[in-house]
Amino acid sequence: MMQRGTTQTNDSSSKFHLNSKSSSQLSMIKNNDEQQIIENENLDKFRSLMGTLYGIAGIAHLYDCVLGPSQLLVAAGNPPFHDLPIVGQVMAIIWCLMGPIAFVLSRQGSGRIADAGLVAYGVVEVGVAAFSPDASTVVNASLVQGIVLAAW
């Protein structure tokens, strides 16, 4: 028996309403998950691309520094690699090796490890450029890394 002022609800209609709402929420969650997967895939592609580019750059710089005429070092106002003091040579080698290290780390799955390799390369590049007698070297290195960061 119903009391005055109350209404009786149909259990099946309230279940339908809940199911309909749950279905809508599940659809929204599914869309968000799909979007997150696409964003993660794109970020992984970016990490892979930058790791490859940094790896190639590091090998090219190493060849130029050690076996070649040190064109990049000379263009930045430094003496050729073999005329640098030992500290300068060590810094140049570290800078060159960061490319292949960034490449290897970019292949270690996605996420923090890959990001750490890319960030480390950028930090070392700008840090080493800061020792150049030509101030434009650190500006240029910073601009390049800023563009990479903006693309991230």
Salt bridges, closest charged atoms under 4 A:
ASP44 OD1 - ARG47 NH1 2.79
ASP115 OD1 - ARG47 NE 2.53
